Amino acid sequence: MWTSGRMSNAKNLLGLGVSLYFWGLMDLTTTVLSGSARPLAEGQEDNLSDKLHQRMKRSWVWNQFFVLEEYTGTDPLYVGKLHSDMDRGDGSIKYILSGEGAGIVFTIDDTTGDIHAIQRLDREERSQYTLRAQALDRRTGRPMEPESEFIIKIQDINDNEPKFLDGPYVASVPEMSPVGTSVIQVTATDADDPTYGNSARVVYSILQGQPYFSVDSRTGLIRTALMNMDREAKEYYEVIIQAKDMGGQLGGLAGTTTVNITLSDVNDNPPRFPQKHYQMSVLESAPVSSTVGRVVAKDLDEGINAEMKYSLVDGDGLDVFDINTDPNYQVGIITVRKPLSFESKKSYTLKVEGANPHLEMRFLNLGPFRDTTTVHISVEDVDEPPVFEPSFYFVEVPEDVEIGTTIQIISAKDPDVTNNSIRYSIDRSSDPGRFFYVDITSGALMTARPLDREDVSWHNITVLAVELNNPSQVGSVSVMVKVLDVNDNAPEFARFYEAFVCENAKAGQLIQTVSAIDRDDPQEGQHFYYSLAPEAANNPNFTLRDNQDNTAWILTRRSGFRQHEQNTFYLPILISDNGRPVLSSTGTLTVHVCSCDDDGMVMSCSAEAYVLPVSLSRGALIAILACIFVLLVLVLLILSMRRQRKQPYIIDEEENIHENIVRYDDEGGGEEDTEAFDIAAMWNPREAQLVVKNRQDMLPEIESLSRYVPQACVMDNNVHNYVLAKLYEADMDLWAPPFDSLQTYMFEGNGSVAESLSSLQSVTTDSDQSYDYLTDWGPRFKKLAEMYGATDSSGALW
């Protein structure tokens, strides 16, 4: 078979020359089967398949075809011709084409063997097709020759422009970079055949971005082309790069891309304060670490190059104020370092420095990279609460301290210039038991109730100080009171002790070990001494041995105990401590006599029951019950009479809940009655007698409220201590009537229509009220009549 190919497109002479070259090559390599083509005999047809598998000289003229891409004509593109030497031109040979694109992209004339392309070809999509050809007998359909394979290659033309597959590009370069600093490399690709002509040879050039940047025409590397490019002047640049094929020659295709270049910051700008003087103010009550104000130094750089560090370098408030740097906003925050006092110092001056912590050596000549400013701070006066000196109190007091004893003087003062008066009180939430009292003016802290270390060993009370003219200003101080131990608790048994002794016990046998406890806590430790009580010192049955380790043994002194004689013994034991003074108590040990076995194991501790020899008669029992009933009736009558005698006199049915009215059968004696109450005890308690003086004319139904206070509770002729003791005594007595209430008002008020209602000024007023009727009341009211009644102007008032 002959295979021939030629280019019918006259526009491409080069393709035609190549086709002619391959035609000549096929002619030189053609071999023809011996003999002329003729039909196969019947016997020969049977052996055809065998002969096809034998190596034989091919009669195909074979090579590859070439065809140009992007054919735009209206007729099918002629590719080439297939021809067999068996073909005599009479149409007996049928040509068949199979393989890639057969029937879709390429067709063949089955009679002539002409191959045409019926679709537009694109080398960039597919560069070659592999096809198979075969010649068949048209009449019988039998293969005339074996099937053979050939290739159709697509020739390239310059139909693809260069493309930047990674564009657009983003790059950055430090500002102030030297000329020639590499920025980024761009790459363009051309889909045309790089091995065929210059269709894929790309040249780079810059269309926009000069004179700041340049590009290497061969590699596409972009570099800086201008020195001292300043980010603060211009930060962003848009550079357009072109890539052109055909080596940049005229007629080549071109593609472009955009490169966005940003100048990154360097520390080339020193910080500067926009203000050289700041004026601030702060309240003297501002707490420590509170903010006073802010200063800021401007830096044209950004990021780490604009970071600031502020510090105080000079001034008279270096130990009073501090400055910190806000890392988010790069401002200096001035804060209070120590408590302020307007009365001590009214203003401060600070010198603040702001500096860049990150410097670049090549830009040090642009410095210095630091700046300073002056800050003037004024302290404003406020009404401050009272201040205690010291700020904490620790007091040790023995638990047997007397009521009304001053244990500490609490002192506070108004720090303001006005120096207002101070009033003291105790925060009752810190002293719910009301063990202490503080004098309202002097600040003397006193005991108001007995202290007991065994109940409460520590008291943490809060004393308040209030300004007299401004009660909203309240200061407080903590007072820790440690109650010291005194020996006020006697030792006692640790538990109830009950011992057992066998009837067969021998003398000197241990029957019980006892121990004691003491609520006191002496510094030298607890030590107890044991002995039999004086009334049992010569006890014939038991003895005691002190082990000197706070325990004692109880031993039998004899043998021969018998249940029927005495089944229980009570042994009093005296326990003493080592305190000062020595305290002791008596505990009782109960000893039961039991019957035991030979091993000493208790069998029974109950006494034998004995039957009375004589039984009581029914009459005797009735008599005994009658006597008991009579006695009960008598007891009830006596109790009823005594209860009736203790009832008070008639009380007004409409009793005021704020008063207790007691009626006596006689009238008071006025000034001459000096027997009812000894007021001298109030003014000089030390002169009060041990026995309360009673009225000589009558006995009141209710006991006098002015009871005697022990001498130990009265100190230094202080009436206040006496009142505290009486208050505690009244609080402890649930049956005592209430005392009269005394209200003290420090300010009476003004502007009342009724004017003053106080009787203290009635002597100086021109009142028309007459007290002459007092002279008619008898000698008992003579003194009142002389004080308030009408008298002769010539006579003396007294």
BARODO-637453 format. One record per residue (C-alpha): x, y, z. Coordinates in steps of 0.5 Angstrom, whole numbers, plus 500, padded with zeros to 3 digits. Each point is the difference from the previous one (the first is absolute). Last residue first. Layout:
REM residues N
XYZ ...
//
This chain:
REM residues 798
434664799 497506495 502505505 494505502 499507497 496498494 495496505 499493497 496497495 501492499 505496496 506499505 497502506 494496499 504494498 504500506 494501504 497493497 500496506 498505504 493501498 496500493 498507500 506503499 501496493 493504498 505506499 503497494 497505495 501499492 501507497 507498497 505506498 505495499 507499503 498495505 496496495 507499496 502493503 492498499 501498493 494501495 504505496 496504495 493497499 500503492 507496500 505503496 506497504 503493501 502497507 506497498 504496505 495496502 500495506 495495501 500497507 495493501 498498506 502493502 496494499 497496505 505494502 497493499 505498494 506502504 506499496 499507496 499503506 506498503 504502494 497507500 502501508 507498498 500505494 497505505 505499505 506501494 497507498 499502508 508500500 503500507 506497497 497493500 494497502 499493497 504497506 496503505 494496499 494504497 494501505 493500497 497507498 494497497 496499507 496494501 493501498 495499506 502506504 502499507 497506504 503506505 507497501 502500493 505495499 508502499 503494496 506497504 507500497 500507501 501505494 506505501 504497495 494502495 501507501 495504495 495494499 501497507 498507503 493499497 498496506 493498498 494500504 502502507 501508498 493502501 501507502 500503493 493497498 498495505 496496495 493498501 497494503 497494498 505498494 498499493 505498495 499502493 505496494 500504494 501500493 495495499 495505503 495496504 493501499 498495505 503504506 504496504 497497507 506499505 505495498 499492501 505497505 495499505 495496496 506495498 501499507 493498502 500495494 506497501 498499508 493497497 504495495 504497506 495499505 496496494 506496499 501498507 493498501 500496494 506496503 497499506 494497497 505495496 503498506 494499504 497496494 507495500 499499507 493498500 501495494 506497505 507500499 504493499 505498505 507496498 501505495 504496494 507501498 502501493 508499499 504506497 501500493 507500497 500493497 505496496 507505500 506496497 505499505 503494498 497496506 493503498 497506502 495503505 500507500 501506504 498507497 505506500 497507499 506505499 498507502 504506498 502506504 503506498 506504500 503507499 507502501 501508500 504500496 500493496 502494501 494496500 496496506 495494499 497497507 497493499 494498504 499493500 492497500 500493501 494495498 498493502 501501507 499494505 496495495 505502495 506498504 507502500 505496503 507503498 503507502 503506498 497499493 504505495 498506496 505502495 502507498 501504494 503507498 507497499 502500507 497493502 496502506 498494504 493500503 498495506 493496500 496496506 503503507 499507497 504505505 501506495 492499498 498506503 506504498 499498493 505495497 505502497 502502492 505506498 499502493 505503495 498504494 505504496 506506502 496505496 493498503 494498496 494500504 494495498 503495505 500492499 500495505 503492500 497494503 503493500 496495504 500493504 507499501 501495506 504502506 495495504 497494497 494500496 495494502 494504500 502503493 501507500 497504494 501508498 496505497 503507498 496505496 504504496 507504499 499501508 501507502 505506500 498507503 499505495 502507502 508500499 501506496 500500492 502506496 494502495 503503494 497506497 501502493 498507498 498502493 500507498 494504497 499506497 493504498 499506496 492500499 499503507 503507498 500505506 502495505 505496496 499492501 505495503 498493500 503494504 500494497 501494505 504493499 499497507 504493501 500495506 492500500 497494504 506498504 503507500 494502504 499508500 495503505 496506496 501507499 507500499 503507498 503503494 502507501 498504494 500507504 493503497 496494499 503495505 500493497 497494503 502493500 497493501 493502496 499493498 499502492 507503500 502501493 493501498 499505505 505505497 503503506 499508501 505506500 498507499 505505496 501507500 501504494 508501498 498506495 506499496 498493498 504493503 494500506 503496506 500493503 502497506 498494504 502500507 501492502 497496506 496504504 497496506 492501500 499493502 506497504 505496496 500493502 501497493 507504499 501505495 504500494 499506495 502500493 498506496 501502492 501506496 503504506 498505500 493500497 498505494 493503500 497501494 502504494 497507498 503501493 506504498 503500493 507498499 503504493 504496496 505504495 503495494 506502496 502497494 505496497 503497493 503493498 503498493 506505500 500499494 501500493 507498500 498493504 497498493 505495498 500497507 492498501 497501506 495497504 498503507 498506497 500506506 495504503 502504506 496503506 502506504 496501506 497505505 496500506 495504503 496501507 505496505 498498507 493503501 498498493 502493502 502494495 500493501 506496497 501498492 495504497 499499492 503503494 498496494 505501494 497499493 502494495 492499498 501492501 506499504 498506506 506502503 500501507 502506504 501501508 498505505 502502507 508497500 501504494 496506502 505506501 503499493 504496495 501494495 493497501 499495494 496499494 502494495 497501493 499495494 500503494 505496496 496494503 494501496 500507497 505506498 498507501 501500507 496505505 501500507 494499505 498503507 495497504 497502507 499499507 498492500 499497506 506495503 499502507 493503502 498507498 498504506 505506499 496501493 504501494 502505495 503501494 504505496 505497494 505504497 505499494 494498496 500496493 505495503 505498495 502493498 506499495 499498493 504495496 498493504 498496494 493499497 499496494 499503493 494496497 500498492 494498497 502496493 496500494 500495495 501501492 499495494 503501493 500497493 506501495 499504494 506505501 505496503 500499508 504493499 494497497 496501506 498506504 500500508 498507503 500503507 496505503 502503507 495503505 504503506 497501507 504504506 501507498 503505504 500496507 503494496 506504497 504498494 507502502 503497493 496499494 501494495 497494505 500493497 495496496 503493497 496498494 506495498 502503493 497507500 503501507 495505503 500507502 497504506 499507503 501504493 496497498 494496502 496499494 501496493 506496503 503495495 501492500 502496493 497493499 502495495 494495499 499502492 507501499 501494495 497493502 503497506 497504505 493498497 495505502 496500507 505506502 501501507 501507504 505500506 500506505 506501505 499504506 504506504 507499499 504506502 503504494 501507503 501500508 493499504 498506504 493497501 500492501 497496494 493497499 497496495 493498497 499497494 494500495 502495497 502492501 499498493 503506497 498498493 504501493 496500494 497494496 499500492 507499498 500494495 501493502 500494496 495494502 503493498 496495497 503493502 500493496 498493502 499494495 495494499 502494496 499500493 494498495 496500506 493496498 494503499 498496494 498505495 504506502 506496502 503504506 506505501 501502507 502506504 501502507 501506503 504504506 498507501 505506502 501507503 494500504 497506504 505504499 501498493 493502498 496497494 494503497 495494498 499496493 508498499 500496493 504494498 499498493 500492499 497500493 495495501 499500507 500508501 503501507 497504505 504504506 497503506 494496502 501494495 506498503 502505505 505495504 500493496 497497494 500502492 497495495 502500493 496496495 504496494 496498494 499507497 503499493 507504502 504494500 501500507 505495502 505505501 496503506 499507500 498505506 500507499 501506504 497506505 496504496 496505504 492499499 497506497 498507503 507502502 503502507 505495501 502501508 506495500 504498494 501493497 505495500 500493498 504494502 504494496 498494496 500497493 497494501 502493497 503497506 505495499 497494504 501497507 494495500 494501504 497503494 502493497 496496504 494504500 500500492 501492500 492499499 500506494 506496497 496494498 494504497 505504496 501508502 499505495 506504497 505505501 506500496 506496501 505501506 498504505 502507499 505504505 500507501 505503504 503505495 493502498 498501508 506505501 498504493 493501503 503501507 503506497 494502496 496501506 506504504 500505494 492500500 500502507 505505499 496503495 495502504 494504497 500495494 495496505 500493496 506497503 502493498 500493503 501493496 499493503 501495494 498493502 
//
